[in-house]
Amino acid sequence: MAFVSVEWLAEHVQVPAGLTLRQLADDLVRVGLEEEAIHPPKVSGDLVAGRVRTLDAKEQNNGKVINYCRVDVGAYNDAPGTGKEPADIPSRGIICGAHNFGVDDLVVVALPGTVLPGGFEITPRKTYGHISDGMICSERELGIGDDHSGILVLNNKFPADQIPAPGESVLALLGLDSELLEINITPDRGYCFSMRGVAREYSHSTGAVFTDPAALSAPAPTDDGFPVRVNDDAPIRGNVGCDRFVTRVVTGVNPLAATPEWMVRRLEVSGMRSISLAVDVTNYVMMDLGQPLHAYDADKLDGAITVRRARAGEQLVTLDNQERILDPEDLLITDGENGSRVIGLAGVMGGASTEVDEGTNNIVVEAAHFDPVSIARTARRHKLPSEASRRFERGVDSQLAPAAAQRVVDLLVEYGGGSDTGQVTDFNRIEQARPIAMDWHTPEAIIGVPYTREQVCETLRMIGCDVTETGDLLQVVPPSWRPDLVGSAHLVEEIARILGYDQIPDIVPVVPPRRSADNHRLLREDAARSLAEHGWTEVLSYPFVPEDVFTRQLLGDDDARTRAIRIANPLADNEPLLRTSVLDSLLSVAARNIARGNTDLAIFEAGLVFRASVKGLSGIPPVASRPSDEQLRGLLGGVPKQPHHIAGIGCGNFVEQTPLGAARQIDWRDAVSAVRDIATAIGSQIRVVGSGYGNTDSPLAITGPESVAPFHPGRCARVLTGAKLVAVAGELHPDVCDAFALPQRSVAFEVDLDALIKSRRGGGFAIKPVSTYPPAREDLAFVVDDSVSAQEAIELIEKQAGELLETVRLFDSYTGEQIPAGKKSLAFALQLRAVDHTLAADEIAEVRNRVVKLMAKKLRAELRS
């Protein structure tokens, strides 16, 4: 964020008379500087100058001395003998507890109705035996300083010719009359963290004449300049930490010199407080030009300044009086023999050992250019954001340092009585910006607006680029304050921005027709939508999981799902692995909901899971050139498989109790039904393998050696397409429920969507014609072995009944005295129907006989009478 005042902006660019912040915000947003807020003046109401006419000091019962004052406030005075506190002279009566003013002093008076910073409204009130009809204000009460020990006495702070007469407003004098525009600065526009940058953008938007405040005549380096060494022979990650370092020396600065009021107000506008002249000047120039600077007490420096990387174990006490352990990647400012003493974190914050204080007379001014990545890493590593680091990490004008240092020198000489020694150091290793080649037709090809050649070239020159035209090809050298312009696409974006986004035609994109049913993305959406339509709620979670998640799910060491990928730089140290199933992360989501009282759950998530490659990555090739085909094959071979899965967890009530019906608790049937709903939505044929299906007393059971953790091995089902396992559904293992603090008998399912979609046949749903003829119903009950599942029987019935079969469902599963041991009875209801005629009795009998024979042959089933 950055704050803009019209008064300050007008120093660098022509603004029309009466420019409002509303209009300024509209002008700036056209070039991409978005309004965040318009802040009203700090003080509203009547804040006027007042002359103290009388002062009656009386000690109160509590020992405190209180002044009853009569203050002349011009047109706001009470006439003699009138008002709440009648007096012999035109004035107002005000109670004040401060004692740093006297009769005839000019003070700041807030009249009743005035609202001071913090929403403090002034009203007449009776106190200490008198009516106080206003308030005599301190700097802190006005929000313009930290001094609250005494009253702001105008004749001690301002020249007499600047102070308004009694009764006249002091808002303008104190800088309290102006509104502020707060704008949002995107990371690629770091130069706009200065009034210079904002003024330049205002010029681009309106065509107003811009005068660059950095166009100063700075002297050339001298042989006697303050010695500076840059030792960064082993740059971190290829980034040279410092490529420019300018110093200037000013002597004889008066340490008691006050910062001018106009500078104090501008610092406050920028969100900074006044500290001392030397510090205020460096901060002001940074806010004005955009170049971070630092002032050292020259008498505290020990020899040359050395810029280097930190050594292991080094420490620094920064200006905030915090001792910091340094990292070898930190770029440092040091002095002493061979840079033995650390005096600052480069581009972030200086050290306390060379701090400018009330005894400083001689100052060394630093204006440097540091690597953005290095500064950003240091600021984040030490949790030490600063105004300087905020600018450096976004890119500072590499040619700005000499002019910024000269501006600091000029201000210290003018306001601090110092002398410019003429000693100039300029360590300069700035590389020249490389030209960007671009065909002038490129903007039109990308944006779709028919820009002319003149528009393209003139716009690029307007933003500071050097443009050389060779036929249709342009060679464009970006300006030093735009390090973000590194390719032709960036130039195209600038052309679109400056010439106006509103010039880009509004073209409604053509939505491509829905492709064939083999579109996996659409099928995955259908699967998720089917669950939502059946009462499940979709959630999203991060795919990062803790190391103990597999143990808590009872997965064995030989289970392939435990071979998870470890993240090199995880977002959280306690979640360093990528999930191998959606349940890995969904279990924690369910546990969090349960812990917060959401006990009726039916949640699902669709997303990627990550299966580690057996081969693994063979090494990351260098980025300087394109990898070879062999390297690419190695990389692709090591990339983990990332199939799409969908999983759900449920517990509590699936149907809430209502006046019309009882509640129903979610159980294994809902988990299996969810998988069936997904398969139906996708158009895949599945088989649910288990025993006792349809009998609530005998939940689905796994048959086969496959591990089904985290599910209960006796209360879950495997879902197959052909012979391939694509899903597991049922109850979670009791120990897993305990490990994740879930209610016992919670249910879950997980589906391999990619495998399920791949198994589809015929490219979609088979739509059967609707028959208008009556159906025929046939009930068949078979005695089969306990090991036979209802699903196996249903599949045989569907196969043998053929096209006449419309539906088949299991309506009874029975074991008891009438059934032999080791056997059970399964009863099925068949509905038969022909498309073109009413079924005859012999046709129904034929279907019945075929089914009975096949059941007897395949399952040794006996028809139960």
C-alpha positions, 0 to 999 in steps of 0.5 A, a space after each residue: 500500500 502507498 499513500 498519496 496527497 495531492 499537495 506532495 504529488 503536485 511537486 512532481 507533476 502538473 495537477 489541475 486546480 481543485 483536483 479531488 482525490 476521487 478524480 485522482 483515484 479514477 486517473 490512477 486506476 486507468 494505469 493499474 494503480 487501484 484505489 484501496 481507500 480515501 482517508 478523510 482529514 484527521 480532524 474535522 470541525 473548528 480547529 483554530 488559533 487562540 491567544 491566551 488572555 488570562 491564566 489562573 493556576 489553582 491547586 486542587 484537593 488532589 494536589 494537581 495544579 489546574 489552569 483556568 484560561 481565557 482564550 481569544 478565539 476571534 469570531 468564536 469568542 463570547 462577548 464580555 459578560 456573556 457565555 457559559 463563563 462570563 468574563 470582562 474580555 472577549 474570550 472563551 473559558 478553557 480548563 488545561 492541566 499543562 504548564 508549558 505555556 503562558 499569557 499571550 502565547 498562541 495555542 491550538 484550540 479545538 472548539 466544541 463540535 470538533 472531532 480529534 483523531 480517534 473519534 474524540 469529540 469536544 463538548 463543553 463540560 464542567 470540571 474543577 468548578 468551571 465550564 471548559 468550553 473547548 480544548 487546548 491541544 497537544 501534538 499527540 492529541 492532534 495526531 501529529 507527534 508523540 509529545 503529550 507532555 505539553 501544549 503545542 505553542 504555535 509561536 515557539 514552533 512556527 514563524 510569526 508570519 505563518 501563524 493564523 490570527 486568533 479564530 482562524 483555522 490552523 488545519 492547513 498550517 498543521 497539515 490536518 486539512 488534507 485527505 489521503 488516497 491509499 492505493 494498492 501497489 502490485 509486486 511488479 510495480 515497486 517504483 510506485 512505492 514513491 511519490 516519484 513513481 506515482 507522479 510518473 504514472 499520473 502523467 501517463 494517465 492524464 498527459 500532465 507534464 512530469 518533472 523527474 525529482 531525481 534529475 539532479 546533478 550528482 558529482 563524480 566519484 572522488 579518490 578520497 571517497 569513503 572506502 567501500 569494499 564489496 566481497 561477494 565472490 560466492 553469490 548465493 544461487 547465482 545472485 550477486 548481492 550488491 552491484 552498486 554502493 554510493 556514499 557521501 560524507 556530511 560534516 558539522 551537522 547540528 544534532 539538535 536541528 529540528 526537522 522542518 514541519 513540512 517534512 514531518 507532515 509528509 512522513 506522517 502521511 507516509 505512515 512514518 514518525 519523525 525521529 531526528 533530522 538525519 533519520 527523517 531526511 533519509 526516510 523522506 528521500 526514500 518516500 519521495 524518490 523510492 531509493 532506500 538510504 541509511 545514515 551512519 555516525 561517521 565517528 562510530 565507523 571503524 575504517 572501510 565499509 565492507 559488504 559481505 555474506 554472514 559467517 556461521 555464528 555471527 550476531 547483530 543487534 539491530 536498530 530495534 534492539 533485537 539480537 539476531 543470529 545471522 545466516 550464511 545467506 544474509 548480506 551484511 554491511 560491516 566495518 573494521 579490519 576485513 569487515 570483522 564487525 557487523 553493522 547492518 543487515 543490507 537493505 533491511 535494517 541497520 545496527 545499533 552500533 553505528 546509529 545516528 543519535 543526539 550527539 552525531 555531527 558527522 554522517 556517512 550517507 549510504 545509497 546502494 542497490 541490492 539483489 531483490 531475492 537476497 533482501 527478500 529472503 533475509 527479511 523473511 528469515 528474520 521476520 523483519 519487514 521494513 520500508 527499505 526491504 519492501 522496496 528492494 525486494 520489488 526492485 529499485 531503480 539501479 541508476 537512482 543511488 547518486 541522485 538520492 544521496 545528493 538529495 540527502 546531502 542537500 537537505 542536511 546542509 540546508 536544515 542541519 547546517 552541515 557541510 558537504 565534504 565533496 567525498 564521493 564513492 560509487 562502487 558500480 557493477 550495474 549491468 546494462 539492460 539487454 534489448 528486447 526484440 519485438 515485432 511492432 505487430 505483436 501487440 495487435 496479435 496478442 491484444 486484438 487491438 489494431 495499434 499503429 506503429 506510432 502508438 506502439 513506439 511512442 507508448 514505449 518511449 513514454 514509459 522510459 524505454 529506449 526504442 530503436 526501429 529496424 524495419 518491423 523489428 523494434 529493439 527496446 531497452 527498458 528504463 532502469 526503474 522497470 526491472 520487471 520488463 524482461 520480455 516482449 509480453 511485458 512490453 505488450 502488457 504496458 502498451 495495453 495498460 497505457 493506451 487503455 484496457 477500455 480500448 480492448 473490445 468485449 468479445 464473448 468467448 465461444 463456449 465449445 460444445 460438450 465433447 464426447 462422454 470420454 471427456 474425463 474431466 466432465 465425467 469426474 464432475 458428474 461423479 461429484 455432482 451425483 454425490 452432492 445430489 444424494 446428500 453428500 457435502 463436498 470439501 477441499 483439503 490440502 494433499 499434505 499429510 503427517 508421517 503417522 497417518 498410515 500407521 493410524 490407518 493400520 496400513 502394513 509396512 509392505 502396503 504400497 500406499 505407505 510409499 509416499 512422496 516426501 516434500 523437500 520444502 513442506 508448508 508445515 513441518 508436521 505434514 511433509 508427505 503427499 497423500 496416497 489416498 484421499 482418505 489420508 487427508 479426509 480423515 483429518 477433515 472429518 475429525 476436525 468437524 467432529 471436534 467442533 460439534 458437527 457430528 452428523 457428517 456425510 462429506 466427500 472430496 475429489 482430487 489427486 493422490 500421489 503414488 511414488 515412482 519406483 524409478 524416482 527422479 534421476 536429477 534435475 537438469 540445469 536451466 541454462 539450456 533445454 534438457 536432452 531427450 534422454 533427460 526428459 525421459 528420465 524426468 517423466 519416468 520419475 514423475 509420480 503417478 497422480 490418479 484421480 480419486 473420490 472418497 467420502 466419510 459419514 457418521 451420525 444421522 444421514 436423515 434428520 428426525 422430522 415430525 413426519 419421520 424418525 431419524 436414520 443413522 448412516 451405515 455401510 449401505 449408504 457408503 456402497 450406494 454412494 459408489 453405485 451412484 458414482 458408477 451410474 453417473 459415469 456409466 460404468 458397470 460394477 460388481 459389489 463383491 461381498 456376502 450377505 448383501 441386503 441383510 442388515 444383520 450380516 454386513 458386507 464382508 471381504 472375500 480374498 486376501 487383499 488388505 482393506 485397511 483402514 476398513 473393517 475387514 468383515 464390514 466392507 465390500 470390494 467394488 470391481 469392474 471385471 477383475 479390477 478393484 476400483 473401490 472399497 466401501 463400508 465401515 471403518 475399522 474400530 481402531 482407525 475410528 479411535 485413532 482419528 477420534 471418530 464415532 464407532 461404526 463410521 463409514 467411508 468409501 474410496 473410488 479410483 475414478 480414473 480406473 472406473 472411467 477407463 472401464 466404461 463400455 460403449 461410450 455412455 448410457 444405453 437407453 432402452 425404449 419405453 414399453 407400454 405393455 404390462 410387466 410380469 412379476 416373478 419371485 424366485 427363492 434359492 437355497 445356496 451356500 453361505 459363501 455365495 454372495 447376492 451379487 453373484 446370483 444377481 449377475 447370473 439372473 441378469 445374464 440368463 433372463 436376457 432382454 426381457 428382464 427389466 429389474 431384479 432385486 434381492 428382497 429377502 435373505 434368510 437363515 434358520 431352522 428350515 434351512 440346512 446348516 452352511 446354507 442360506 436362502 436368497 429371494 429375488 423379485 424379477 420384473 419382466 417386460 417386452 417392448 412390443 407385446 404382452 408376455 405370454 405365460 410360456 415366455 415367462 416360464 421359459 425365462 424362469 426355467 433358464 434362470 433356475 437351470 443356470 443357478 443350479 449349474 453355476 452355484 449349486 442352487 436349489 429352488 426353494 418351494 
